[in-house]
């Protein structure tokens, strides 16, 4: 298809190989594109005074969607497609929308672990505070202990006694982690 400008608007010519036709009818169409970015970053880094340290690379969980488990403390943070911050920068505005630019997002709450999800396809964010992580044993259908956040997206508790339950068919070694 080709567009040809005319004094009263554009005309669309549709073609199939060498056969092209101009329609005598004129119509207009309005296309609304959802919020999002035309160019998706290949990598995303979290930086700023509210973070755990130097640039933290987020994990790409699907095309244009990035995730990180980290802690945030009072201060500012932003995102970039380069580890040193020299690339395209992003921030979360006061409505929770992902924006391109040199802005920052401010944290005023006490230090806490979070799951951060950025979706560049539709410019959305999802930040969920994590109060604790529990170890759930399937055979007992109960949570047998909690893990402590030690930094860098890692929870740990080396002192949870784990005893696998012996059924007639064998030992049940299934377990899960529960985020509260």
Steps between C-alpha positions, in 0.01 A plus 500: 500500500618851432386838626463786260439846648213698358355846579208350690689222682701192420389236254598140552586294195486126543706282273557137431817457297466726194122539536414812701163666556393832649178485697245773422382489861668691779502385861702590805641277766637591840747261655577522869817325603519376861750662730841343464832549331566450130857389570528244778823488702718191468606532865383704801701608803369638831716775655486775760541580868194289594652179359732238645803638321633535148281431198287190547418321176135397476401165349306502173210258561339556158546742211493852651419379854768519770498379862719543806490391863688759702470727800435873491574751774426874533651682203454521122526244222465478123549253217734502201577277204874539575672396824681833529180703445624653175221349288126561494366563849157424645313575821163426658271802525262573790225296328719190467553545126841428349639815337806569287724781620739617765255482792529302820261308720518579871474250785402636842414171674742298710727245333304203365527223241293542181411324178521757219346428159536744210299443181637722223237370255222688680707730732368339819670418828421265785690541825408256775645516851616166643454469876642150528577179312390172653607143437189284446523122521242321288485182709418696816283758317656769713764770502796378709708819516584836350801615302672834551583738216881530485529719189551463127161330454590220742314360801664259743458312826754223555337391828158375385485130591363317196372147554356329197189296576509127436188366328443135407594587143818690593630824646312819412766760419270764349522856626397849392589856587221733607536875463302706749 
